[in-house]
Amino acid sequence: MQNVSEAAAYTLQFINQTQKSIFLTGKAGTGKTTLLREIIATTHKNTVVVAPTGIAALNAGGVTIHSMFQLPFSAFIPSYDEASKFTETVKFENKETLRRHFKMNNVKRNVIRNMELLIIDEVSMLRADLLDAIDFMMQTVRRNSRSFGGVQVLFIGDLLQLPPVIRDEEWRTLRNYYKGKFFFHSHVIQQNPPLYIELSKIYRQTDDTFISVLNNLRNNQITPQDIQVLNEYVKPDFDLKNNPGYITLTTHNAKADSINEQAINDLAGNEFAFQPFIVGDFPEKIFPVEENLKLKVGAQVMFVKNDISFEKRYFNGKMGIIKSLSPEEIFVHFPEENKTIEVEKYEWKNIRYKVNELTKEVEEEVLGTFAHYPLKLAWAITVHKSQGLTFEKAALDVSQVFLPGQAYVALSRLTSLNGLILLSPLQMNGISNDQDVMDYSLNKATEEVLKNSLHFETKNFIHNYLINSFNWTDLAQEWRNHRFSYNENAVNSEKAKHSVWAAKRLETIELLLDPSQKFIHQLNKIFNKETVDLFFVQERVVAAYDYFFKPMDKLVTDLLQKMAEIQKYKKVKEFYEELAFLDDLQTKAVLRLMKAKLLIEIVVAGETICKEKLSSSAIKNYKLDKIAKIREELNMTNTDIFKTEEPVVRYTARKLDKNEPKAAKKTTIEETHDLWLEKNSIADIARIRKLTVQTVETHFVKLIQAKKVNISDVLPYDKILALREAFEFYQEESLNPLKEKYGDEFTWDELKMFKASIN
């Protein structure tokens, strides 16, 4: 069994230097989510993250499977021959009928065609038929018959947690095609099994006895001794009201809701209701917390996100008690630490993926934001909704029979047995896990398998990366298609006047095909040997690069110049779009050539292949530099000559120094600060980032507190003088008394900014 450092390191290496698909799993609390974030931050591949549900996708920082791949909410029969079936309650699609859903817009099509790594999170919930539908769709759109259209897939999840949901009437048909419902029962996985890597070091629990019980429960090896250990914590008469800090885990939504509602109604005092700030497109079905958050002083609450600030004052699942409330303030007290904090709104983003027209990289585009307090009432929660959370104290209501895996999910939320209360004895029945899952776990790769596979797959990856970088057969065919689309006899056609230009460019690319194929043949001979001389490979790649780059680069320049030239004519939209399509392919080929040269340099130097190293200022600014040069040559002032979209999240195309270290992903406050330094107003920042002005103003509270922004740069001098007078001798924790005293003279954010400036 690999320890976490080895398993995590292997996973990162397989992702960045192979094409091998991976199933990454691990017990609760082993760091799967942490590793997911590390992969996204460091991989050099165009990456898309999806999950089976809206909330799971939001938590993973991605999109839903159905929205990404434009799949209908129906079962899938993996066949052309079987007719699609419909009843009043069940709908089936087959390969033929599913094709009609693939008429997607260019943005989504480009993302799928440029995708290099697909990450599917919470894979335990992924149905076998849905995965086959994804595979069929990707092969179709990418015009590639390899599994998932040649895209590497990283499956992440714990199969002993939430299982897929298939209704009985669906299964009566699907069982004719599938041996089971899990993702590994799909045809594509049966034919192309991913490498099984398990994170084994547990961070959530440290108690050996508890860890042993959880492992036995997970592996269907629960013993009478284990049950005896757990039943020592049975307290049927445990008074939750007199023991604050415990959350009840139950199996039904209605029961959890009833407990929370009754508990908050029992509290004296005024009830405060807090609403989110929503900007842009953020559907109600993916709201991460209750839209109408109702709280009272004394309410037991739980944080549903980790604190992204430097202080790390709370984590996902941390419990606290509401100490004080006002219309714009929530203070939460942590009794065991004797510490009180003011809670700030958290920002969730609804994104879609798009291809950056300049760099050809897959990027996130923010469609809408949802800013709300990351809190929920926490006297009770369902086992289902507790997945991913960590509790120090929990009371398990197991009077209802657990589904397979639910006992493990519920118990594994706890950090230790000391915080466990069982409201009734745990029975042996109903807690076993799915045998198919247990059998599949036998596929876990050993250390030796991982080591040998990594060596073999890395060699294949470098080989394939290089030959694909010099293979322009498909590109040349697109140039041919374009050349023969001209009608020289069309007298009134502007396009016809440029046919000679197109013929000469086609000649250029065709002259490169024979030497490129000879070079590919040479690479194949080198890599077919048992031992590959990488220094010789580098020598040949550099020589080939020097030979091919100039004509390939010239084709990009010629295309951009022609696009600029024809803009002054009328009725050329279709012609322009044809050239833009060729430019997309040609630019991609040149960037790939540049990366191939970098790749072999990295490998020969014995360095890790990653995002930071497989890039350079020349690559990042390639298209921008070309456009700037052409504009300068043609003395153009029309900034719309080249139709490039304004980035949504990355705001300026700043020149990057080759030796500049890789920047960590910026926090939301840092992103606001960057825009402020670029002389954007608060209103401008809100518009650009799809946030409310109030949300951006809360960022400035933090920036002022951190001494990164002076309050005099944000508020006028007379306002600061008035605030200084108002705050003289003021010692209260809450700003509510000040707000009540001065009313509309100061906004809440003005009060908070000034308080931050004097602390």
N, C-alpha and C positions, 0 to 999 in steps of 0.2 A: 504493500500500500504506500502511495506517495505521500510525503508530508506536504503541507500547503505551499511552501516555498518552491519545492520541486514541481508540483502539479501546476501551480500558477505560472512558473517560468516556462514549463513545457507548453502550456496553452498559448502563451504569448509568442513563443517561437513558432509553433505550428501555424498560428494565425498570420504572422508576418513573413515567414520564409517558406511556406508551403501552400499548396492548394487543397490540402486534405481537410475534409469537413470533420467537425468535432462535436461530440456530445459532452458538455461540461456539467457535472452534477456535484452533489455534496449534501451532507446533512444540513439541517437548519443551523444557522450561525457559523458556517464555515467560510463566508466571505465571497459568495458568488456575485452579489451585487457590486461589491468593491472591485472585483476583478473585471466585471463588465465595464465599469467606468474607466478602468485603466486601459482596457483594450480600445475603447472608443477614442481615448485621448492620445494613444500612441501609434495606432495602426496607420500605415501608409496607404491602405486600400480604401477605395470608395465604399463607404459603409452605410447600410440602412438597417435600422432597428425596428422590429415589429413584435407584437404580442397579440394573443387571442382576444383580449378584451380592452375596452377603452381605458379603464383605470390602470390595468397592467401596462399598457403602452405608455400612458402618461408618466407612470413611475419609472419606466425604463428610459424615458426620454425619446420615445419613438412614436410610431403610428400603429393603427390596428392592421391586422392581416387583411381583413376584407377591404379596407379603404386603400391600402397600398396596391393590392393586386386586383382590385375591382371585381371581387368575387361575390356572387349572390349568397344570401343566407339560406342555403339549401344543401342537402346531402349530395355527394358526388360519386357517380359510378365510373370507375376507371376503365371505360370501354367506349369504342365507337359504335359497336353493334347494338348494345342494349338500349332500348327506347327509354326516353326520359319518362318518369312517372309522376303523376300529380294526384293528390287527394285533397280534401278540404283542409287537412292539417299538415301534410307532408309533401315536400317537393324534392325531386331528384333531378340533377343535371348529369349528362354524360359528356364525353369529349366534344362531340359535335355541337350540342346545344350551348356548351360553355364558351365556345369560340366567340359567340355574339357579344359577350361581355368584354372582349379584349379591344374594342374600339375606343381606346382611351386617348386623352389629349396628349399633345407632344411633350409637355412637361413630365408627365408620369412615364411615358414611353422612353424618354431620354434617360430618366433615372434608372429604369430597369435595365436598359441597354448599357449604361455606364457602371452599373453596380459590380463590385468585385467581392464584397463580403456581405452576406445577409445574416443578421443576428436575430434569432427567434427566442425571445425570453418567455418565461413561464410555460415551458414546453410540455409540462405535465398535463395542461388543459388542451393541448393541440390534438385534434382528432386525426386518425390515419387518412380518412378520405379527404380532409381539408389539405393535408400536406401534399397528397398526390395532385390535388387541384392546383396548388401553388407551383409544383414542379411542371405540370403540363402547361400552365400559363407562361412560366418563365422560358421554357423551351420554345414556345410559340412566338413570343414577342422578341426574344433574342435571336431567333432563327438558328438555334444551336440544340442539337439532339442529345447533348450530354446532360446528366442529372442537373436540375436547376439551371439549365442553360449555360453550364460551365462556371457558375458562381459558387464560391466556397460558402458553406453554411456552418454557423456556430449555433448549436442548440443548447440553451441554458435552462436548467430547472431541476427540481427534485420530484421524481416520479412517485414518491411516496407521500406527496402532498395532494393538491387538488387534482382529481382525475378528469378526463374528458367527459362531456355530457352527450349521450346519444339516446334518443327516445326509443322505446321498444319497437314502435312501428317502423322506425328508420332501420333499426338493427335487423329486423326480419329480412330486409332486402340486402343490406350491406354485408351481412354475415356470409353471403354467397361469394363475396370478393375479398373479405378480410378475416384473418384469424383472431383479431382482437381490435380494440378501439384506440390503443395508444399510438403515438407518432411512429414508434419503431415497427408497428404492424403495417405501415404503408408500403406500397410496392417499391417506391423509390429508395426507401431505407433498406428493405429486404435485399435489393439488388446492389445498393451502394452503402454499406454500413459505415457510419462515422466512427472515428476513433473515440473510445469511451475513456474520459479522464475524470477522476473524482478528487475533489478537495476533501481532505480527511481531517485536518486539524480544526477542532471546534474552538471558537473564540467566545461563544455565548456562555458555555458552562465550564467550570473548572473542577467540580466535585466528581471524583472518579466513580463513586457509587451511582450518582445520577446519570452520568455519561454511559455507564454500563447498562443501566435499565433502558435508557433511550435507544441504545444500539440494539439491544435484544428485541425491543418493541418494533423497531424499524425492520429488523431482519426476520420477523415472524418466529423469534426464538424466546418469547417471553416465558419466564419460568414462574412457578408458584412462589419462589423466593422473591422475584421481582414484584409480583403482585402484593406480597406481604410487606415489602419495603414501602410501596406506594400507599397501601391502606393504613399505614401508621399515621398518615396525614389526613385521615377521614375525620371530619368534624361536622356532622349533620346539623348541629345546632349553632354553628358559627354565626355570630352576629356581625354582619357586614357593616351595619350602620355605626357600630361602636368600634370598628376597626378600619379606619380610613386608609386608603392607599391600595386596597385590594380591588382588582377588576374581576368580574365574573365572566368566565368563558362558557358559552352555551351553544347549542347546536341550531337554534332557530332564531331568525330575525325578529319575529314577533315578541319573543320572550326578552331578548336583549333590549329592544325598543321600549317594552313595558317597564323593565327595571329602571332604565334611564329616565323615562318620563315620570315615573312615580317618585324617584329620588329627588329630581329637581323640583317637583311640585311640593315636596315635603319641606323644602328649604324656605325660611322666612326671607323677607326682603324683596326688593324690586327686581324684575326680570329685564335684562337688557338683550336687545336683538341686534346682531351685527350682520351686515350684508357685504358681499364681495364687490370689488371693482372689476368689471368685465369690459374688455376692449376687443373689438374685432370679432372674429369667428371662434367661439368657444361653446360647443353644443352642451346643452344641459345634461345629456346622457353621460358625459365624461367629467362632470363636476367632481373634483377629488374630495371635497368635504361638503357638508350640508350647506345649501345656499343661505338659509336663515339660521344662523348660529345663535341659539338662545342660552344665556348664561345667568347665573346668580352668584353672589358672593357665597363661598362655601362649596360650590360645585366641584366635583371631582372630574378632572379633565386629563386628556392624554394628547401628547404631541404626535402628529402624524407624519412629520418630516424631521430630518436631522438639521441641526442649526448650521447654516452655511457660513456664519461669521467666525472670526478667529477665536472667539471665546468658547465655542462649542458647549453652550450652556444646557442643551437638551439634545435628545436623540429620538428617533422614531419609536414611540411606545413609552416614552418617559411620562410618569404620572405626576400630577401636581394638584394643588387646590387653589381655586380662584380667591385671591386676597382682597382685591378691590376692582371696581368697574366704574367707567364713565363712558359717555357716548363715543369717545375716541381713544380709550385706554383700557388695556387688560393687564392686570398684574397677577402673576401666578407664583405661589409659594411652594417650595419644596421642603416639607417638614424635616425630613431626615438630614438635610444639609443646612437647615435653618437659613435658607436663601430665597430671596424674592427677585423675580425678573419682570421687566415689561416685555410683553409679547409683541412682535412686529409681524406685519402681514408677509406672507410668502407668495412668490409669483410662480404660477404654473404656466407652461407654454403649450399651446396647441400648434403643432408644426406640420409642415409637409416637406418633402424632399424635392430639390430641383438641382439641375446641373448648372454650375457656374460657366457662363459662356466664354469667359476669358481663360480659366484654368482647366476646364473640363472636369472639375472635381464635384462630387455630390455634396451638397450643402443643405443645411436646414433653412427653411423660410418660416418665420413666425406668422401664423394666421390670426392668432388672438391670444390674449392673456387673461388669466383669472387670478386676482390678488385677494387673498383672504387670510384670516388667522389660521395657522396650521393646528387647530384644536378640534377635539370632539369630546362629548360627554363620555365618561369612562367608568361608570359603575358596572357596565356590562358591554360585551362585544361578542359576535359570533366567532366560532372557530375559523370559519371561512375568511372573515375579514381580518383575523389576527395574523394571517400568514405574512411573514416578513417582519413582524413586530417583536420587541423584546420587553419582557415584564420582570420586575423584581418580586412582585407579589401577585398571585392570581388564585381565584377560587373556581374550581372546575365543577360545573353542573353536568354530571354524566348520568343523570336519571334516564335520559333518552339513549338508545343504543347508538354508539358511534358507527359511522361508515368506515370502511377500510381506510386506514391512514389518518383518520381524524384524532384518534387518541395520541398518535405520535406528534401531529401538528400542535395539538393543544398543550401537551406536556413540554414540548421542545421550545415553547415561547419563553419559559422560565429560565432565569439565570442559575437557580439552585433549588434544591428541595426545601430549603428553609423558608422559601416564600410560597410554598404549595399548600393549598387547602382543597381537599376533596369533600364535596358536599354529600356524597354517597359513595359506598365502596365501589371500586373498579371491578367489573366482571370480566371473565376471560372471553366471553362470547362477543363477537362483533368487532374485535379490534385487530383482526389479522389483515395483512396487506395483500394486494393482488399478486397471485402466484406468477402471472406473466411478467410483472415488473421484477419480482425476485429472480426469475430465470434470466431476464435480460441483464440484470446486474452482474451476472457471471461473465459478461463480455468485457469487464473492466480491464484496461491495458496494464500489463506489468511494467516495471521499470525497464526491463530489457526490451520489451516490445516498443515502448516509447522511444528509447534511445535509437534502436535500429530503424524504426519508422521515420524518425526525424531526419536521420542521415539520408535515407533513401528519398524521402519526399522533398527535402531541401535541394538535393541534386536535381530532381525532376523540375522543381519550381524554377531554379535558375536557368536550366536548359529551356524550358517552355517560355519563360519570360523573354529570353534573348531571341529565340526564333520567331516568336510572335511580334517582337519589336522590329524585325527586318522583313516580315512577310506582308507585302503590299498587294497581294493578288486581288483581294476584295476591293481595296481602294482603287486600283487600276480599273476594275470593272465599273465602278461608279463613275470614273472619269470617262470611260467609253460610253456608258449610258448617256452621260451629259453631252458628249461630243455629237452623238448621233440623234440627239433631240433637236438639233438646229435644222431649220428649213430654209436653205439658202435662197429658195425661189419665192419666199414670202417677202414681197417688195416693201410692204409697210411695216414689217416687223423690226423693231429695234434690236431684238436678240439676234436676228439673222446676220446683222452687220459684224457680229463678233465671232463668227464661226471659225475664222482663221486663227484667232487667238486661242480658242478652245482646242483646235487640232494640234497646235504647237505644244500646249500644256500636256495633252494626252501623249504626245510623242516623248516628252520629257519623262513621264512616269513609266511609260512602256520600256524605255531604254534602261531603266533601273531594275526591271523585273529579273532579267537573266542573271546579272551579277548578284542580286540579292538572294536568288534561289541557290546559286553556287555557294554563297556564304553560309546559308542555312544548312546546306548539305555538309559543309565543312564542320559546322557546329555539331551536327548530328554524329559525325564520325568521332569527334573529340569526346562527346558525352556518352557515347556507347562503350567506351573503355571503362574498365573496373575502377581505375584511378584517373581522375581528371586533373590535368595540369592547369590550374587556375591562372597562373601567371601567363601562360601561353594564350589562354582564352582572353584574358584582358588585353594582351597585345593585339590579337586579331579583332576584338571588338572595337578598340580605339582606332585601328586602321580602317575598319569598315565605317565607323562613325565619320571619320574624316573624309571618306570617299562619298558617303551618301548624304550627309547633313546639308551641304550647300545647295544641291538641287531640290531637296525636299523642302528646305526652308524657303527657297526662292518661289516655290509653288504657293506657299502661304502668302507671301508678299504679293505675288501676282493676283491672287484671288481678292485680297483686301483692296488692292488698287483698282481692280475692275469693279468691285462693289461700290467703291467711292465714285468712280467715274460715271456709272450708269444712273446714280441717284438723281442727276439733273434732268433726266428724261422722264417723260410720262409713260404710263402703262408698262412699267417694268417690274411691278411687284412680284409676279411669278418668277421672272428671270432672276431677280435679286434673291428670292428664297431658294432657288436652285443653287446659286453660287454660295449662299450661306450654308446650305447643307454640305456642299463639298468642302467648304472652309472648316466646318466642324470636324469632318473626317480627317482632313489634311493636317489641321492643327493637332488633333489627337495623336496622329502618327508621329509628328515631330516631337511632341512632348514625351511620348513613349520612348523615342530614340534617345532623347536626353537622359531619361530616367534609366535606360538600359546601361548607358555608360557609367552613371553613378552607381548602379547596382553592383556591377562587377568590381568597381573600385572598393565598395564597402566590403564585399565578400573576400577579396584578396587581402584587405587590411585586417580581416578577422573580426570585424565589428558587427554589431547587431543591426539587422535590417529593421528599420522603423521609420515612422513618419518624419521625424526630425532630420534623419540623414538622407532619406530618399527624396530630397527636394533641395532647391537652391534659389537664390534671388533670380537667376536667369530663367528658371522654370516658372516660378511664380509670376514673374513680370513679362514673360515672353510675348503674350498677345498685347498687353498694354503698351509695351515698348514699340511694337510694330505699328500699332494704330497711331501712337504719338508721332512716330517718325513719318508715317504717310501723311498725317495731317499737316505736319511741318513742311513736308516737300510740296504738298498741294496748296499750302497756305490757306487751310480751311478754317473757318470760324464756326461752321455749323456743327454743334456738338451732337446732333442727331444722325450724322452721317453713318455711324456704326451703331446698330441697334443693340446696345448692351444694357442689361437690366441693372438698376441700382441695387446693390446688396442690401439685404434686410437686416442681417445680424452683424455682418462685418461691414463697417461703415465707410472706411477709406482704403483705397488701394495704395498703401504705403510701400515704398521701396524697402526691400529687406536686405540687410547686410548678410553676406554669405556665412560669416562666423558668428552671427547673432544666435544666442542660445534659444532653444524652443520655449515659448511662453506657455505657462500653464493656462488651462481654461479659466477665463476671467469670471469673477462673480458678477451678479447683476449690478451691484454697486460700482464695481470697477468699470463695467461697460458704460454706465452713466457718466462716470468721471472722465473717461476717454472722450466722450462726446462733448462734455463741458469744456475740456481743454481745446477742443476744435472750434470753440466759440459758438456753440449752439445754445440757445436759450432753453429754459426748463420746458416750455411749451413745445419747442422743436424736438427735444429729446423724447418727450412723451409721444409725439407723432411718429418719430422714426422707430421707436422701440415698441410701438403699439401698447403703451401703458397710459394710465390716467395721469394727469398732472399731480394729483394727490400722492400717487405711488412714487413718482419721481421725487417729489418733495421729501418723502420719507428717506430716500437715498441720501439727500443732502443733509439730513440730520446726522447720519452716520459719517458722511464726508467731513462735515464741520467738526464733529467729535474727534475724528482721526487727524484733524489739522491739515487735511488735504485741500480744503476750501475755506476761505475766510468768509465769515458771515457778512462782512461789508460788501462782498462781491455778489451776494444774493439779495440782501434786503437794503432798502434805502437808509440813509443816515438818520433821518428823523424818526423812522420806525425803530431803529436800534436804540436811540435815546429813550423813546417811550418804553420799550421793553426793559431797558436797564433800570428805569425808575420803577416799573411794575415788579421786577424781581428783587428789588432791594429788601433785604431781611426775609425773603421767602425761603422756607425750609421744608415744605411738604414734599413727599415722594410723588404724589399725583399732581398733575397740572389742572385738575378739574376745578378746584376752588378759584384759581386765577381766571380760568375761562368763564366761570359764572360771574365773577366780579367785573370783568372787562367786556364780556359779550363779544360783539362783532368788531371791536377795535382791533383784536388780534385773532388770526386764524389759529387752529390747533397746530399746524405745522410751523407757523412763526414762533409760537411759544416753545415748541420742541427744538427748533433750530437754535433759539437763543439759549435755552437750557443746556444744549450740547456745547455751545461755545464757551460757557462759563464753568463747565465741569472738568 
